[in-house]
Amino acid sequence: MEGSLHEHTAIRWRGLLLGLLAQKANGLVVDLRGCESIDDHCLNALLATGAALKAGGGAGVAVVLLPGSAMNQTLGRSCGDEMPSYTSTRAALLALGNTNGT
């Protein structure tokens, strides 16, 4: 994702997330290294998607962030353990693929 996720993109963003739920996806990795900002509308949609995936027995949502970036700090404060973050797509995919905790 590059640019910003804000209210004007929220309808499209929610549509993409709802499509994943309809496809019964196990998990979602969102690469936000190119994202400058995310507003509450889009963040809440992402968190709700993660919760729905987990409620269905899936892995939830993980994000890829640049270490030390403003986005990393913002999401760390806002999301805590609800949406883990990683520094590489590979690490996030591996973590979501390992849903049994081993």
Contacts in CASP RR format, 6 or more apart in sequence:
PFRMAT RR
TARGET T0000
AUTHOR 0000-0000-0000
METHOD contacts of the structure
MODEL  1
MEGSLHEHTAIRWRGLLLGLLAQKANGLVVDLRGCESIDDHCLNALLATG
AALKAGGGAGVAVVLLPGSAMNQTLGRSCGDEMPSYTSTRAALLALGNTN
GT
1 30 0 8 1.000
1 31 0 8 1.000
1 32 0 8 1.000
1 34 0 8 1.000
1 35 0 8 1.000
2 34 0 8 1.000
2 35 0 8 1.000
3 34 0 8 1.000
3 35 0 8 1.000
3 36 0 8 1.000
3 37 0 8 1.000
4 35 0 8 1.000
4 36 0 8 1.000
4 37 0 8 1.000
4 38 0 8 1.000
4 39 0 8 1.000
5 13 0 8 1.000
5 35 0 8 1.000
5 37 0 8 1.000
5 38 0 8 1.000
5 39 0 8 1.000
5 42 0 8 1.000
5 43 0 8 1.000
6 37 0 8 1.000
6 38 0 8 1.000
6 39 0 8 1.000
6 41 0 8 1.000
6 42 0 8 1.000
7 39 0 8 1.000
7 41 0 8 1.000
9 42 0 8 1.000
10 39 0 8 1.000
10 41 0 8 1.000
10 42 0 8 1.000
10 45 0 8 1.000
13 42 0 8 1.000
13 45 0 8 1.000
14 45 0 8 1.000
17 28 0 8 1.000
17 45 0 8 1.000
17 46 0 8 1.000
17 48 0 8 1.000
17 49 0 8 1.000
20 27 0 8 1.000
20 28 0 8 1.000
20 49 0 8 1.000
20 53 0 8 1.000
21 49 0 8 1.000
21 52 0 8 1.000
21 53 0 8 1.000
25 53 0 8 1.000
26 53 0 8 1.000
26 57 0 8 1.000
26 58 0 8 1.000
26 59 0 8 1.000
26 60 0 8 1.000
26 96 0 8 1.000
26 97 0 8 1.000
26 99 0 8 1.000
27 50 0 8 1.000
27 53 0 8 1.000
27 58 0 8 1.000
27 59 0 8 1.000
27 60 0 8 1.000
27 61 0 8 1.000
27 62 0 8 1.000
27 96 0 8 1.000
28 49 0 8 1.000
28 50 0 8 1.000
28 53 0 8 1.000
28 60 0 8 1.000
28 61 0 8 1.000
28 62 0 8 1.000
28 96 0 8 1.000
29 61 0 8 1.000
29 62 0 8 1.000
29 63 0 8 1.000
29 64 0 8 1.000
29 89 0 8 1.000
29 92 0 8 1.000
29 93 0 8 1.000
29 96 0 8 1.000
30 46 0 8 1.000
30 61 0 8 1.000
30 62 0 8 1.000
30 63 0 8 1.000
30 64 0 8 1.000
31 63 0 8 1.000
31 64 0 8 1.000
31 89 0 8 1.000
32 38 0 8 1.000
32 63 0 8 1.000
32 64 0 8 1.000
32 65 0 8 1.000
32 71 0 8 1.000
32 75 0 8 1.000
33 64 0 8 1.000
33 65 0 8 1.000
33 66 0 8 1.000
33 69 0 8 1.000
34 66 0 8 1.000
35 71 0 8 1.000
36 71 0 8 1.000
37 71 0 8 1.000
38 46 0 8 1.000
38 71 0 8 1.000
38 74 0 8 1.000
38 75 0 8 1.000
43 75 0 8 1.000
43 78 0 8 1.000
43 79 0 8 1.000
46 61 0 8 1.000
46 63 0 8 1.000
46 83 0 8 1.000
47 61 0 8 1.000
47 79 0 8 1.000
47 82 0 8 1.000
47 83 0 8 1.000
49 60 0 8 1.000
49 61 0 8 1.000
50 60 0 8 1.000
50 61 0 8 1.000
50 82 0 8 1.000
50 83 0 8 1.000
51 60 0 8 1.000
51 82 0 8 1.000
53 59 0 8 1.000
53 60 0 8 1.000
53 61 0 8 1.000
54 60 0 8 1.000
57 99 0 8 1.000
58 99 0 8 1.000
59 95 0 8 1.000
59 96 0 8 1.000
59 97 0 8 1.000
59 99 0 8 1.000
60 96 0 8 1.000
61 83 0 8 1.000
62 83 0 8 1.000
62 84 0 8 1.000
62 85 0 8 1.000
62 86 0 8 1.000
62 92 0 8 1.000
62 95 0 8 1.000
62 96 0 8 1.000
63 75 0 8 1.000
63 83 0 8 1.000
63 84 0 8 1.000
63 85 0 8 1.000
63 86 0 8 1.000
63 92 0 8 1.000
64 85 0 8 1.000
64 86 0 8 1.000
64 87 0 8 1.000
64 88 0 8 1.000
64 89 0 8 1.000
64 91 0 8 1.000
64 92 0 8 1.000
65 71 0 8 1.000
65 72 0 8 1.000
65 75 0 8 1.000
65 85 0 8 1.000
65 86 0 8 1.000
65 87 0 8 1.000
66 72 0 8 1.000
66 87 0 8 1.000
67 87 0 8 1.000
72 85 0 8 1.000
75 83 0 8 1.000
75 85 0 8 1.000
76 85 0 8 1.000
79 85 0 8 1.000
84 92 0 8 1.000
84 95 0 8 1.000
86 92 0 8 1.000
86 95 0 8 1.000
END
